Amino acid sequence: MAQKQNQKVTILYRDSYIANLFEGVDRLHSAASDGKMHELTSLTPQEMTSWLQELVYTAQETISEINRQSVRKEVVLRVIDPNKRD
């Protein structure tokens, strides 16, 4: 008989992690608005734009997947009695 192993699960995406991610992107936005991107990064504008587009795409896909999962969980199956007449 196989023994059950206790596996420790580490939750990576707490509110604080998402808040820090948002803060980083918000700082990039402020620097871009002020024309000071060079103070925050050595990436070229094209490289930064490419990274941000990847982040936006991945975030949108993640939202779609979360919404799809929510819809799947909300599906209600009903049994219809073929002998019952209304």
C-alpha positions in Angstrom: 0.0 0.0 0.0 1.4 3.4 -1.0 1.9 6.0 1.7 0.4 9.4 1.3 3.1 12.1 1.2 2.4 15.5 2.7 3.1 18.0 0.0 3.6 21.6 1.0 1.8 24.0 -1.3 3.3 27.5 -1.6 0.9 30.2 -2.8 2.8 32.7 -4.9 0.0 35.1 -5.9 -1.2 36.8 -2.8 -2.7 40.3 -2.9 0.7 41.8 -2.0 2.4 40.1 -5.0 -0.2 41.4 -7.4 0.0 44.9 -5.8 3.8 44.9 -6.2 3.4 43.9 -9.9 0.9 46.7 -10.4 3.1 49.2 -8.6 6.0 48.3 -10.9 4.0 48.8 -14.0 2.5 52.0 -12.6 6.1 53.3 -12.0 6.9 52.5 -15.7 3.8 54.4 -16.8 4.8 57.5 -14.7 8.4 57.4 -16.1 7.1 57.0 -19.6 4.7 59.9 -19.1 7.5 62.1 -17.7 10.0 61.0 -20.5 12.3 59.4 -17.9 12.2 55.7 -18.8 16.0 55.8 -19.0 16.1 56.3 -15.2 14.3 53.0 -14.6 15.6 50.7 -17.3 18.3 50.0 -19.8 15.9 48.5 -22.2 15.2 50.2 -25.4 11.8 51.7 -26.0 11.1 48.8 -28.5 12.2 46.2 -26.0 10.1 47.7 -23.2 7.1 47.9 -25.6 7.5 44.3 -26.6 7.6 43.2 -22.9 4.6 45.3 -22.0 2.6 43.8 -25.0 3.5 40.3 -23.8 2.3 41.2 -20.3 -0.9 42.7 -21.6 -1.6 39.6 -23.8 -0.8 37.2 -21.0 -3.0 39.1 -18.6 -5.9 39.2 -21.1 -5.6 35.4 -21.7 -5.5 34.8 -18.0 -8.7 36.8 -17.5 -10.3 34.8 -20.3 -9.3 31.5 -18.7 -10.5 32.6 -15.3 -13.8 33.6 -16.8 -14.1 30.3 -18.7 -13.4 28.3 -15.5 -16.1 30.3 -13.7 -18.6 29.6 -16.4 -17.8 25.9 -16.3 -18.4 25.8 -12.6 -21.7 27.6 -12.8 -23.2 25.1 -15.3 -26.3 23.6 -13.8 -27.5 20.2 -15.1 -31.1 19.3 -14.7 -32.7 16.0 -14.9 -35.9 16.0 -16.9 -38.4 13.3 -16.2 -39.6 12.1 -19.7 -42.8 10.8 -18.1 -43.8 14.1 -16.5 -46.2 16.2 -18.5 -46.8 19.9 -17.8 
